[in-house]
């Protein structure tokens, strides 16, 4: 369709493919309503930030497919995907989204476990005897 905008968002190990369609404000994630998929209200608000920054929350329907990671990482991936799709929808959205910091991909990843250690940095318990 010519009126839908697709973008990809990533956060930690989560990847979200987001479709933005002109509509009444429906939010679907992996076939479920967003409030049922992300059980915490804070995660739902997190995904709504791009719409708040551009004052366009009611005019768009969101259909997102997310895989990998946990719920918080998935919410961050959906947020980035929505922000990128809003830029595709209109170049005038770029400045408010950039100012709010919503177009920057969070580069933080889990540090790998090293040999001779219990985790990435944690040592095994020291025993004197």
N, C-alpha and C positions, 0 to 999 in steps of 0.2 A: 504494500500500500504506500502511496506517496505521502500520506499524513502521519505515518508512524516513524519514530526515531529510535534507533537501536544503539546501545553502547554497552561496554564491558567495564565492570568495576572489580578491583581486587583489594583484599585486605588479609594479611597473614597468609593462611592457606586457602582462603575462600575466594571463589570466583562467581560473579553474578553477571548474567546476561539480562539486560533491562530493555523492555520495550515501552515507549511512551506514546500513548494514543490520546488524541483530543477526546474529552468525554466529561463524565460527571464526578470524577474523583475516586473511582474504585481502585483499591490497592490489592493486588493478588501476588503472592509469593509461593512458588512451587504448587500452584493449584489451590492454595488456601488463602483466606482473608488474612491480611497482614497482622491483625491483632491476635489471631489464633496461631499464626506461625511463630511470631516473636511474642512470647507470653508476657514479657515485661513492657510496661508502658514507656519506659525510658528508651528502649530499643526502637519502638515505633516512632517516638519523637526524634530520635537520631536520624532515621531514614527520611523524615519530613523536612529536615533542615534546608535542603536545596530549594524546596517550594517556598519556605518562609523567606529565604534570602531574595527570591525573585518575585514574591507576591503573586504566585500563580497556582496555588494548591488545588483549587476546585476544578480548574479547566483541564486537568490531565488525568488519564487512567494509567496505572502502572501494572505491567505484567512482567514479573521477574522470575528467572530460574537461577537458583543458587545451589552450589555444591561445595563440599569441603569445609573443614574448620568447624568452629562452634557458632553459637547464635550471635555473639557479639561481633566476631569477625565477619559473619554473613551480613549483619546489619550495616557494618562499615562498607562492605563491598557493594551492597544495594545503594547506599548513599552516594558513593562515587559514581556508580553507573547512572543514577538519576541525574546527577549534576552534569555529567558528560553529555547525556541525551538532551538536557535542557539547552546546552550550548549549541548542539546541532539544530535544535528547534528554532533558536534565534540568537544571533551573535550579540545582541544587546544584553543577554543573560550572563555573558562571560565576566564582565567587570564586577557585578555584585557577588557572583560565586567565587571569584578569585579573591576578592576582599575578605570574604567570610572564611577563606581557606578550604573550600569544599572541592577544589579541582586538583589538590595536591594528593598524590598517592602516598599513604603512610608506608615508609620503607621498612619498618621494624619487623623482623622475623625472629623465630626462635633460634637461639644459638645452638649449634650442634653439640652433642655429647662427645667428650674426649676420652681416649683410653686412659686407664689408671685413675679415673675419677668416677664419682657416683652420678654426676650429671655433667652439665657444661662446665661448671666451676667448682661445685661442691666436692670436697675430698672425702675419701672413706674415713671412718672413725679411727683416730689414732689410738693405738694400744701400746703402753709402755712395756708391759710384760705379756 
